[in-house]
Every structure is written in C-alpha cells, then in structure tokens.
Amino acid sequence: MQIKVKLENGKEAVYPQGTTCMDLYREKTAENKELLAVLIDGEECDLNAPLPENSEIAFVDFDSLQGARIYRHTASHVLAHAVKKLYPGVKLGIGPAIENGFYYDFEFEEPISSDDLKTIEKEMKKIIKEKLPIRRREMSREEAEQLFRKRGEPYKLELISELPEGEIISCYEQGDFIDLCTGPHLPHTGKVKAFKLTGLAGAYWRGDEHNPMLQRIYGTAFPGKDRLNEYLNMLEEARKRDHRKLGRELELFSLHEEAPGFPFLHNNGAIVWQELTDYWRQEHRQAGYEEIKTPLILNRSLWEQSGHWDHFRENMYFTRIDEQDYAVKPMNCPGAILVFRSKMHSYRDLPRRIAEMGIVHRHELSGTLHGLLRVRSFTQDDAHIFMLPSQVEDEVGEVIDLMDRFYSVFGFNYRVELSTKPEKAMGTQEMWDKATSILERVLDSRSIDYKLNEGDGAFYGPKIDFHLEDCLGRSWQCGTIQLDFQMPEKFDLTYVGEDGDRHRPAVIHRVIYGSMERLLALLIEHYGGAFPVWMAPAQVSVIPVTDRTHDYARKVYEQLKEASFRVTLDDRNEKVGYKIREAQVKKVPYMLIVGDKEEESGQVAVRRRDQGDLGAEDLPVFIEKLKTEINEKSI
C-alpha cells in the first residue's frame, strides 16, 4: 500500500504506508538541520505525526513565525517541568509562546523571587541535556479529568471543563511531566538550544482580577547563543528606554494607585503632548479637516443604535442621569455622526472630513494595565470622513498619504495589515466583500505590501492597520483606516444626490497617532527620552561658568525666551561640569555655555547633547539655526 503526497516544492511523491513525517524530515536534514515541525494541509503538526494520504506537506524552521512559536512553546513546557521538579506542590496555569518569547503561570505554595530563576534555569538545562522524547497523548474527557485530578491541577480541570463535549483532548508528556496542550512540539527536549528566563511578574488567572493571583515567569529561547545574546542586548537597551522609567526621570508623567489606568501628565509631558497636537492640527487644517469636540457621556440609546451596546458593552463604563442609562464613550464615532446628522447635506458638501482629539474610556482588567501602553482613559486623534461611495478610493488613498507624511516626520518605517470580517460583525457579507475589495484595490494601486489579517476587522467594517517600527526593531500598532457602510444604515445618514433623491454616504473611521498616550510611550522609547528639538520640553539650557557672567547669561536667556524657545537658566552655585552633566541627563538638546570670553565677544559656546562642543557662535546665528531646525522638524 502506497501513500501519495504533495511536497512543498510542488512535486508529488509516493511513500510506503506507515511512513511518518519524521521519515521525510530525515530526508531533509541535509538541507536544513533546524526543521522544527510540519504543516499537513496547512495545519501545524508534530514531526512524528503519521503521513496522511493525498496531503500537502511543508516543514517549518525557526525563521518562520510558526516555527519560532512551536520552539518557544516547547521551552515553556521545559520551564514548567523544571518548576514542577523543584516545587512539587506548585499548581500549573498556562504557558503559551508570545512574541519573542514565552511565559508560564504558576500558583506556588510560597511565592518565589527573581533570585530563584537561576535555580530554575539550571534544572531546565538538565532536562534539555536528557533529550527527553516529547510525545502526544489523546484521551477522553473522563481520562483527562481523572489524570489532572490525581495530579492536583485545578486550573487544568477548569480548562478541560470548558472544552466541547466529545472533543478529543490532547496532552504532551516528557519524562515524568505531562501537560494539557494542543501542541505541536519539538521531538525532544534537547532541541531547545539556548534560552534565558527574563522576568517574574504577577498575573491574575485568565486575566480576571476576581481570580487568584499567580506568578508568571517570562523567558525567551533561540536556536543558538549568538541570536540569544543579540536579543538579550536588545532587551537591556529596551529596559534603559522603558517609558515608565524615563517618564519618572524626565518628569513627563506619573501613575497613581488612586487612579489605576488613568495617567497624570506633568508639565514636561504636557509640552510634548501639545507639540504633537499642534502639528496634528496644522496638518489636518491643510488637508481639509474641520475639528469638533463632543461630550464624554452619551445616552444608552445612542450606543444601542451604533451597535457598541451589543459588541463592546463589557469594555464600557456606565452611569445614570435623571433615571436614564448613559455610557462614558469608548469611541468617538457616534458623536461625529450626530454632528454630521445635525444638518442636511448635498452631494456637493461631500467629502466632509470631521476630526476630533477625543477622550475615550475603556475598561481594561487591572492585570493588563501597563504604563501608557494599556490604560483606561486615552485620547484618540479620531477623524470621520463622510463621502459619496464614488469618493471612497480617493479618500482612503489621501488618508494613506497623510499617514505617510506624519510617520516620516518621526523617522518611522512601517508595515501594513489588512484585517477582514470578524466572527462578531454587523452587516451583510456582500457589504463586507465590497468594503474589503475597495481597501485591497487602494493598497494594490499604491504597490503597498500588506499582510492579510483574517477575522480581525472592526465589528462594522474591514480596516488597514499601520505598525510602526522603532529604533530597536519592535512593532507598535498606531494608525488605522476603517471603512464602514454599516453606521450610515444604523443612523439613517443621507445626502441629497444630483438626482434630488436621498442616498447613503460611506464613512471612513481613521486615526494616525492612534492613542496619544501610546504614541507618547512609543516616542519616549524610540528616542530614549532625547526628543527632537521641536518637541523637547526644554530646548536650550543656558549655563554661566562663574558668578561674574550671571548677568550676561540672563540676557542670553531673555533673548532666547523672546524668540519663543523653551529655555532654562542654570545659575546655581555649582561647577559648570556638573551643570552640563545634569542637562545631558535631562536630555536637553542644546547647552549654551557662557563665560568671560563669551561675554567679551558677545557670543555663546554651543554644546549639543549628541555631538558635544560645537564651538563659539554669535547668538543671532544660533537663534536662526535653531528656528530652522524646529520649523523643519529635524530628527
């Protein structure tokens, strides 16, 4: 009996019945020793899976997203195995692979500390050295429940109880360790070559603050030490740039127990915020947008009409006013729709571009809050474009061009994703297909490479997402363009066409910055707190060398202030070297050192934070250069 399969090179091959994917893998090891798993008709499987008839077979290595995830998920099982050996009474949570690493959640009898991670790493190395075979076991619900009840694993039993009736349950075992898991995994523990446990944190079981608090151990794994070390160096640089750390040191913002998830901007942070807002406002005026301001609280009936009540209620905050239900807005779109609907429109009025820096509130679980990146109150640079159906492609294209201008000012490269209809969505399939094909055409016409992200669209329409890449190569999702044919139906929006009849407009929902709080976090980390001059909280620090030059230093300070620069005067009784170092720590772009020599010549000694001494310069010359640098938004 023979089995016929199609290989990834497109060729068909015939193998004896009973051949496994591992047998094919052995044929390919000469080409690539790092093959980790197999795709059978696109589905991820273990290398030792049987070879099915008439299937398409492809192998994955670490450089694929699937391969890296499988590799790191196996590392998480090695971590859990090691913890179980060292702490027999521990209860297992879950241990998925995540971007660039993995984690596992545990309930320890006594909490562990970061100092214990080295001991756990040593035990992991022993397990890896043993090259324990990793085997898949399938069992019924009753067998699985009996197994994990006997092993004292309440969290596994909870997961099993939620699986559909009759579903085959899979577990993976290595030595004396077994875990509930769908897999796949590497063939044996020795395949994990280089790893590092990177941190310890608290995490509520399943992210719910009403559940027990577990301890989460984070780690990462790579096929070789060189790649691991490169990543660890990047992590160290990321720690130095952590926006929470720099936010405190540079007095940009603070977070308080009295208001979890609601950040406080300090003066320095507010300056950066205002510069970003002023630039946003200037660009949008030039692009033909009008700006509005809508209320924070709106009646429940509006949210029911918009669909948010059905699709987003669990993330909303509520209140009662005059015996009626109201909600704090989680999104700005209904407010913009009411503004549009407040007057009659002709086809000649469209497109109408309505922008708003709108504050929104969304309930995030306390265990997920993280600095400025995950908050409960944030400001979105929203805009809603109401247009004729015939104008949609041009308007989407213009938004893409506007986004490109913004991101180039900050020096960001970006990648694009097109997200399609989610499982929970409003509207007909025909409407979704129409909207999706329009976005595809716009991207294709501009030769923009994009990844298709199936099922991740907004509940009312498909979207284009922009993921910015920072200086460490990390990806941050910021801008989005959402095409919506549903809201005009929901709110009965119309315009009067050339034929005198009423017609439905189309709507684009879009943000460029995304969340202002998230953008601020991104910029802090991207620039390491050393903002470009145009957005720096303090642009110049004037530093007198001695008491004798205090009067001259103040004159310099006043002239810079008069020229509308953000300037400080450091006339403390400290050594000049100390004052320069402090200005460097505060990330001030320019320092003007003034001593007897500079006072005599009427000049200033210019020092730049990233270049050191630039020499003496006439103050008017320096002022003109600084104005040019700010106006050009140089980075």
PyMOL commands that set and color helices and strands:
alter all, ss='L'
color gray80, all
select helices_A, chain A and resi 21-28+65-86+114-129+141-150+154-161+189-191+205-207+225-241+243-249+267-286+300-306+308-311+313-315+333-341+347-349+366-368+389-410+429-445+487-490+516-527+533-535+547-562+576-585+596-601+619-631
alter helices_A, ss='H'
color red, helices_A
select strands_A, chain A and resi 2-7+12-16+37-40+43-45+55-60+91-92+97-98+101-107+135-139+169-174+177-180+194-204+213-222+253-254+264-265+289-291+297-299+317-321+324-328+352-361+377-387+413-419+450-453+463-469+475-484+495-496+502-503+506-515+540-544+567-569+590-594+603-608+612-618
alter strands_A, ss='S'
color yellow, strands_A
deselect
rebuild
show_as cartoon
